[in-house]
Amino acid sequence: ASATYDAGAFVGGIIRRYSPGAAFTDCTPTATNIVGAIPGAVVNQSFLTIIANLGSGLMTLGAGTGVTLVGTTTIGSEQARLLLGQVTGSAAVTLSNIFAWNIGTGGTQVAGLN
């Protein structure tokens, strides 16, 4: 089933998702909630987030209100993605894909900077 992430867990955290079989779409928190979860947040401040798909279905990441996604927004079965978040306003955040890696096959890199 699809989920919307908690902003406190999302900022600088590791999101682990499991959904057997079917493809699914999860959504980031809103930009307002992300900014609110960063103590003393200022424009251009950055943070890292890892999202891991522990299931067998393809995962797609959707953007919450005020969030811009840059690069690949899918996470394959047993893969993880590292995202770089940047505060671009009080209600605006950009999340850029840095790279993905396989978590079920010894951690080999899947793709970088896409």
C-alpha positions in Angstrom: 0.0 0.0 0.0 1.1 3.6 -0.7 2.3 5.8 2.1 3.2 9.4 2.9 6.3 9.7 4.9 6.6 11.5 8.3 8.7 14.6 8.0 10.7 13.9 11.1 11.7 10.5 9.9 12.4 11.7 6.4 14.9 14.5 7.2 18.3 12.8 7.5 16.7 9.4 8.0 16.4 6.0 6.4 12.9 5.1 5.1 12.5 1.3 4.7 9.5 0.1 2.8 8.2 -3.3 2.1 5.3 -4.1 -0.3 5.1 -7.6 -1.8 4.5 -8.0 -5.5 2.6 -5.0 -6.9 4.1 -1.7 -7.9 3.3 1.2 -5.6 3.8 5.0 -5.2 4.9 6.7 -2.0 4.8 10.4 -1.4 7.3 12.7 0.4 6.0 14.9 3.2 5.0 18.4 2.1 7.8 21.0 1.9 6.4 22.9 4.7 6.5 19.8 7.0 10.1 19.0 5.8 11.3 22.6 6.6 9.5 22.4 9.9 11.3 19.2 10.8 14.8 20.9 10.4 15.7 22.9 13.5 16.6 26.4 12.5 16.1 25.7 8.8 17.5 28.3 6.4 17.4 28.6 2.6 20.1 26.5 0.9 20.4 24.2 3.9 20.8 20.6 2.8 20.1 17.1 4.2 20.3 13.5 3.1 17.6 10.8 3.0 17.9 7.2 2.1 14.8 5.3 0.8 15.0 1.5 0.6 12.5 -0.7 -1.2 12.7 -4.0 0.5 9.8 -5.5 -1.5 9.5 -7.1 -4.9 7.4 -4.4 -6.6 8.6 -1.3 -8.3 8.4 1.8 -6.1 7.7 5.3 -7.4 8.4 8.4 -5.3 5.8 11.2 -5.6 6.3 14.8 -4.6 4.4 16.3 -1.7 3.1 19.9 -2.1 6.1 22.3 -2.6 8.6 19.5 -3.2 10.4 19.2 -6.5 12.0 15.9 -7.5 15.1 15.9 -9.7 16.3 12.8 -11.4 15.1 9.2 -11.2 12.0 8.8 -9.0 11.7 5.0 -9.1 13.3 2.5 -6.8 13.5 -1.1 -8.0 13.0 -4.2 -5.9 15.7 -4.6 -3.2 17.3 -1.3 -4.1 17.9 1.9 -2.1 18.3 5.5 -3.3 20.3 8.4 -1.7 18.5 11.7 -2.1 20.0 15.1 -1.4 17.4 17.6 -0.1 17.8 21.3 -0.2 15.6 23.9 1.4 14.8 26.5 -1.3 12.2 28.5 0.6 10.0 28.4 3.7 7.6 26.1 1.8 9.9 24.7 -0.9 12.3 21.8 -1.0 14.2 20.2 -3.9 15.1 16.5 -3.7 17.9 15.3 -6.1 18.7 11.7 -6.7 22.4 11.1 -6.0 22.7 7.3 -6.6 21.0 4.0 -6.1 22.4 0.6 -5.0 21.3 -3.0 -4.7 20.6 -4.0 -1.2 19.9 -7.7 -2.0 23.1 -8.4 -4.0 26.0 -7.2 -1.9 25.5 -3.5 -2.3 26.6 -2.9 -6.0 25.9 0.5 -7.3 23.0 0.7 -9.8 23.3 4.3 -11.1 24.8 7.6 -10.1 23.7 11.2 -10.5 20.6 10.5 -12.6 
